[in-house]
Amino acid sequence: MPPDGLPSPHRRALIGVSLASAVWPLSACRSQPQPPPATWAGSSPERGHRLRGPLPPLSSARPPRRAGALVLGGGVAGLAALRALHAAGVQDAALLELEDSVGGNSRAHVLAGQACPVGAHYLPVPGPAAREVSEWLHEIGLMRFDALRGKSLPDDRHLAHAPQERLWIDGHWQEGLLASTEGRPALAAQAQRFAQAVSEASRLGFAMPTQRAPFGAAHAALDAQTFAHWLHAQGLNDPHLLAYLDYACRDDYGAGLHTVSAWAGLHYFASRHGFNAPGAPLSEAEARSEGVFTWPEGNAWLVERLAAPLRAHLHPARTVLRVDEGKHGVDVWAWNEAKAELEHWQTPQVVMALPLFVSARVMANPLDALTKAVQGAHYAPWLVTHLQLSEPLIDRPGMPPAWDSVAYAPAGSTSALGYVDNQHQSLRPDRGLHTGPGVISAYHALPESERAALYSQPAATWAQRVLADLRILHADIDDKVSAMALCRHGHAMRIPTPGTRSHPALAALRQQRGRIRFAHSELAGYSVFEEAFTLGLAAGARGKAAA
């Protein structure tokens, strides 16, 4: 989730406080109403699971279709690769996508007429290293160059409104996601020490995308240990600081500080906005930070603008089953989900924009680097739950509703990441949790051990778990929810465990040339828009000579 936002006056704050004080104890004692209807939405796991069974006879396919290039996978990396291929003159390049719409984790769902994110829901204003992303944002109007100031500026109509983040702790809401240092001198001291450590790490070189920064022996040493081990060695053990850092890792990487590498934990801060200890002057990186872009439908807003010029070349509802590189080209077989028939494609070049473990399964002769890259890889399962509110929620004291609301939890104690108010970006006068009905989206980064249960247990079971987590924040949640749509991602992202960033096989795949190239955020060792977009463009651009 985004960096800390600035406080903003809210004309309904006093009303929210008085109602919460009067009603909360009563609402907490109510009997539980009938659970709201809960349904699965988003991805289609049965399609991907086709690869577990025997393939249909490849000879049963109709005569092959031909394309100047094929991109397999329609996430952000795949769309960027197709964009680059068309820019390079491969006008008959096409893309095959498993789902009925492109976007991968950046697709949208609609609940009660309200668009909401299936997964990714924001994009930080790009820093100087993400120049390809910045150029595209200028192209679509989200960024503009201000000649008077001599720099590019974001369109603030699309920036997350204030207040951005709040934390429920000690019986009230507070601004930001790090516990207040007031009355916590140990936390204040350790926050300052961690800020200094991030500043020192920044001098080693961190960037987003990661390829724009050096990776030397000091980086490798960080990548060889867990973030928790590194923090312990630094004497950083305050439970409130660890809770915040664990949340940051789970939010970006799908796993906590005991699982991700120290390189990943520091990269979260050093490649972006730094870390500013409460009460300290803004760091240089934070001073440069311009906030985050977000929309009710999340990053599906970006996907729509990326896909629109390529629409005629997108072929959704195709499950790729086999990729076979030959002497004169590449044969691809895919199952057409709409027609229930096998398709055969022939092309001189392919961009594999699939997760690496899927690429390894569908390739007839996977590269040695690909086989090594997926050995021991860990993938985070995620659950994103959209809750339709029939009435406004009653808030509790401390601060007004924010875009992002989180309950304090010690490191390693929960999979819940709080919820996003999808109406927070609306300009309607009746928007928000306390002024009208709407939709909120709750996020859970689950441990890998729960992946099987995510598929085997019914939606209603998971819905009750989500509601139990949200009752900590809103005791009246059961009374106000009329429907729930749950989006499950069994392998949402690769977890940057120790050794991932420095894995030589990932580096080899990033540089792969020839008829088959690779483009997926996983090649960076973790999953964010900037990495996927940049890797996709690079893979597509390398197809220019082959075309």
N, C-alpha and C positions, 0 to 999 in steps of 0.2 A: 504494500500500500504506500501512499505518497509520503513525502517528508512532512514534518510538522507544519500545520497552517497557522495563520495569525488569528487572534481572537476578533470577533465581530459582534457589535451590539445586536441584540435580537429583541424586537418589541414584545415578543410573547414570553420572554424568559421568566418574568415575575409570575405570570399566570401559571406557567408550567411548574414553578417551584411551589406555589401555594396549593395547586391541585395535587401534586405529588405528596405533599406533607399531609393533606387531608384524606386522600383516598388510598394511598399505598398500603397501609396496614390492613384495611378492609379487603382490598382486592387480593392480597396475598393469602387470605383465608378462604376464598371461594372454592367450591368444589369444581373439579375439572369438567368442562363441557365435552360434548362429543368431539372427537378429533376431526379436523377438517379433511376433506378429500386430498389425497396425495398421489401424484402421478410422476412417472419418469419422463424426462424431456431431454433434449439435447442430442447426444451422440447415440449411435446404434451399435452396441457392442456385438450383437450377433453377426454383423457384417465382418468386422475384423476377425471374429472367431472362426470365420470360414477357413482361414489358413490352418486351423488345427486339424481339419479333416482332410480326406483324400480330395485331390483336385478332379474336376470333371475332365473327360478325355479332351486333350487340347485339339485333337483333330475335328472335334464337333463344332468348332468355331466357324463362322462364315468367312468368306474371303477377306483377307486383311485390309484394314484401313491404313492409309499412309499419312504421315505428318513429317514436316521438316525437323521437328524436335518434339519430344514428349516430356512434360514435367509430371512427375508422379507425386501427388500430395498437394492439396490446395490450402495449406496454412499460409501464414505470412511469408515464409521463405519460398514456398512454391509460387505464390503470386508474384513475388519480387523477381524470381527467376524467369517467369514467363514474360514479365514486363521487360527484362533485360534482353531476352531473346528477340522479342519484337523490335526493340530499339536497335538491335544488331542486324536487323534485316530478315530474320527468320519469321516471315509473316504467317506461315502455315504451322507454326508451333502450337501445340495444344496441351491441355492440362486435364488429368484424370483425378477425381476426388471421391473419396469413400462416401461422404455424407451427401445429403440432398442440397447442401449449400456450402460454399467455400468459406474459409476463415479459420478452420481448426479451432484452437482454444479461444479465438477472438470472434466467434459467431454470436448471434443473438437469439433470444427466445422471446415470445410474446405471451404475457399472462394478463388476462382481463384487459386487453387492449393496450397494455403498457410494455414497451420494449425493455428488456433487461439482459445483462450479459450472461452468456453461457460460461464464460471463464474470465479472461483478462478484461479489466474495466478501466484502465487508465494508461497514459503514456507521459512520462516526464518530459518537460521541454528539453530537447536534445542539447547536449553539451557540444563543445567544439570537435570532439573526436567522432561524433556520429554525423559526419557531414552528408552522407547519402540520405539519411533520414531527414536532416534539416532541409536539404535541397528539395526533397519531395514535399515536405510540409509547406515550403514556400510556393511550390507549384499549385497545391490545392488550396492555398489561402490561409492556412493556419499560422503561418509566419510571414512577416514582411520586414523589409529592410528600411530602417528609419535613417534617412540621410543626415538629419540634423544631429542625431545622437551617434551616428556612425556605427550602428549595430542592428542586428535583427531582433525583432520583438514578437512575442506571441499574440495572437488575437485573444484578448482577455475574456471575450464572450464565451470561449470554450475552456477556460481554466476552471479548476475546481473552486466552487464558491466557498467563502469562509462562513462559519468555522469549518475547518477540514476534519480534524480528528479530536476525539475525546476518549478518556479512559475512565471506567467505573472502578473506583478504588476507595476503600475506607468509608463506604456509605454515601458517596457523592460522585458526581462527574467532575473531571478536571480536564483542562485543555492539554493536548498532546498525548503521546502514548508512553512516554517515560514517566514513572511516578514522580510526583513533585519532590523536590529536595528539601522543602520546608520541614524542619523537624527531623531531617534525616542527614546529619552531617557526614556519615560514612558514604552515603550515596553521592552527595555533592562532591566529596573528595575523589571518589573513584570515577565519577563522570568526567571530572577534569583530567584525570590521568588517562582515561580512555580517549578523550578528545586529543590529547597530546600524542598518544600512540597512533591514532588514525592520521594525524598530521605527519608524523614520521613515516608511516607506511606510504602516504601519498607521494613522498619524495622518491620512493622506489620506482613508482610508475604504475598507475592503475588507470584504465580507461574503459569506456563503453562505446563501441564494441572492444572486446579485450585485445583484438589483434592490433590495435593502435597503440598499445603500451608494450614496453620491453618485458621479457620474462626471463629473469636470470636466476642465479643460485639462491638469492634471498627469497624470491617468489617461490621457487621449488621447495625451499625449507618450510615455508608457510603452508604450501599445498600438501606437504607430507604428514601433517598433524591435524587433529580436529580443532575447531575453533574453541571448544571447551578446554582442551589441553593448553592451548596458547594463552587463553585468559587466565587459567590457573597459574601458569608460569609467570604471568605479569602481576600476580597478586590481586587480580580483579575478581572478587568473589561476592560482592554485595548482591543479595538475592533480587533486589529491585532492578539493578542494572542487568543482571543475567536474564531476568524475565523479559525485559525489553529487547535485548539482543536475541534471545531465543525466538521471540515473536517476529523480529525482522527476518531472521533466517527462514522460519517456517513460511512466512508470507511470500518471500521471493523465491525460495528454493524447495519448498514443500517438506522440509525437515529441519530439526532444531540444531542448536549449537553443539550437541554431543555427536552429531552425525556429519555435518558439513565440514569442509576443510577450513583452516584458519585463513587461507587465501580467499575463499568465498566470503567468509564473515567480514573480512576487512574490505574486500572489493565492494560489498554492499554500500559502504560509506565512502571509501576513498575514490571510487570511480564516479561519484555523483556529487552530493551536496556536503560531504564531510560529516562530522559529528560536532554539534555545538553543545557544550556543557551548559545547563541552565544558568542563566545570569551572566554568562560570558559574552563578549562581543561576537558578532557573527564571524565565522571563518570566511576566508576568501571564496571557497567553493560555495558556501551557503549564500554569500552576498551575490554570487552569480546566478544562483538558482531562481528560476522564474515560475516555479510551481509545476502543476501537472494538468494535462488535458484530460477531460473525461466527459462522458455523455450518458444519458439514461441507459442506452444499449451497450455501453462500454466500448471496447475497441472494435466492435462491429461497425461503428461509424467510420473508422479508418478503412476497414476491409471493403466496405461498399465503394469507397472512392478509389481504392486500389484495383478492385475487380471490374468496375464499370467499363473502362475502355477495352477490357479483355473479354467481355461477356460472351461474344460469339465463339471464343476458343476454349471455353470452360465446359467440361463434361462431368457433371456431378453424378452421384449414385453409381460409381464404378469402383468395385473392389479389386485392386490389383492382386493377381494370384501368382504370376511368374514373370520374371525378366531374364531373358536369355541373350547374351551378347554373342554375335557371330562374327564371321570374317568381314562381312560387308555391311553390317548394321545390327540393330537390336530388335528382337521380337518381344512384344509385351502382350500378355493375356490378362484380361480383366472381366469380371462378372458384372454385367449390366443389371443392377438391382431392379430397375423399373420394368425391364422386359424379361427378366429371368433368363438371360441367355449369355453365352460366352462370346466375348469380342477378342479379335486378334488385331493388334496394331504393329506396323513396321515403321521404323524410323532410323535415321543415321545416328541419332544421339539422344540420350536420356539424362534428365536431371532428377536424381533421387531426393525428393524433398519429404521423405517419409522418416519417421523415427528409425534410428539405426537398427534396432532389434527387428523391426518389420522389414527393412531393406535386406538384412541378413537372411531372413526367412524366404523372401520371394525371389531372390537372385539365384539363378541356376548354379552359378559358380561365383560365390561371394569372394571378394578380395580378402587376402590375408589380413590386411589392416582393418577391414570391416569386422571380420571374425574376432580379432583381438579387441576391437573397440567395445564390443558388446559383452565380452566376458567380464563378469563381476559388476556389470552396470546396475545401478539402482534407480528405480522410477517411482515418483511420488503419486499415490492415488489422491484425488481431490473430490470433494462433494460441494457443489454450489446449489443452494436452495433458495428459490424465490417464494416469498410469502405475500399473498394478496391480503391487504388490510381492508376490512369493511368499515372500520371506524378509526379515528385517531388514537394513537397510543398515549397513555398517560406517562409523562416523563417524571424523572426524579431530580433532586436539586443539584446545583453545582454550576452548570452551564447549559446553554440552549442546545437543541439538536444539531448534530454535525453530519457531514457527508459520511464519515466513518466512525463507528462506535464499537468499542472493544472492552471486554471485561478483563481486569487484571487477573493473571494466573501465574504461579511460579513456573520456572522453566521446566519443560517436560511433563507438565501436569494435564495438558488438554490438547485436543486437536482443533478446537474452535478458534477462529480468527475474527470473530465479531461480524458485523453486518454493515452493508452500504445502503444508504437511503437513495433509491433511484430517482426520487423526485427532488432531491437537493439541487440538481442542476436546472430544474424547471423554472421558468419565469412566471408561471401561473400564480395568482395571488392565493390560491387554495392549496399550494404545494406543501409538502412536509409531513412529518410524523404526527403533528399535533393540530393540523389545520384541515385535514381531509384524508380520505382513503388513498391508498397507493400501494406500491410494491417495494419491499426491502429484499436484499439479497445477502444471505448468510454464507460464509465461507468456512470450510473445514479442510485442513491439510492433514490427511489421515496417515497413520503409520502403514508401512508396506504389509504388515501382518493382517490388515483389514481389507486388503484388495479383494480377496475371495468373497468376503461377506458383503462387500459393496455390490457384487453381482448376484449373490445368492439370496440375500434378505430382501423382503418386499419394501417398496417405497414407504409404506406406512410405518414400518419399524424405524427407518432412518429419520422419518419426519418427527417421530416422537423424541428421538435423540436431539434433533435440531431445536425443537421447542424447549426441551429441558435446559439446553445451554442458553437460550434466549430469555428464559424466565428469570435468570440472574439479573438481567437488565430491565425487563418489563414483566412484572407479575401478571399483567392483564393480557399478555400476548395470546393466550388460548382463546379468550373471549373475542379477540379482534381479527383473527385469521380465518378467512373464508375458504382459501384454497392454497395448495402448495405444489410447486413444480420443482423436481429435484433433477439436477444434471450431474451425472457421474463421469469421472475421468479416471479410468483404471491406471493409465500410464501418462499422467498429465505432463510430466517434465522429468528430465534426468536430474538426479540429485548430485550436486558437486561434492561427493565424498572425497576424502584424501586421495591424492594421486590423479584425480580426474582432469584437472586443468593442465597438468604436465604430461598427460598420456600421449606418447608418441604416435599412437594409431590415430587419434583425433587430428593431430597435426597433419598426418599423411593424407587423411581423407579430405581435409580442407584444401589441400593443394592438388588433389587428384585431377588429372586431365584425361583426354581421350573421349571415347564414345559415352562413357558413363561417368557422371560427376555427382557430387553430393552437396546438398544444401539443406540444412536444418539447424535450428538453434542449438541442438544437442552437440553440434561440433564445437561450440564454445564451452561446453560443459554445464550449461544451465540454460534456462528458457526465459528470454525477454524479447520484446518486439525489436529493439535495436539490433540485437544479434541476428535474429531471423532475417530481417530485412536486408542487412548488409551481406550476410552469407548467401542469400538468394540472388541478389544482384551480381555478386562475384561469380557464382556458378553459371548463371545465365550468360554473363559477358564472355566467359571462357568458351562458350559455344559458337562464337562468331566465326572462327576459322573453320570449324568443322562444318558449318552450314554451307 
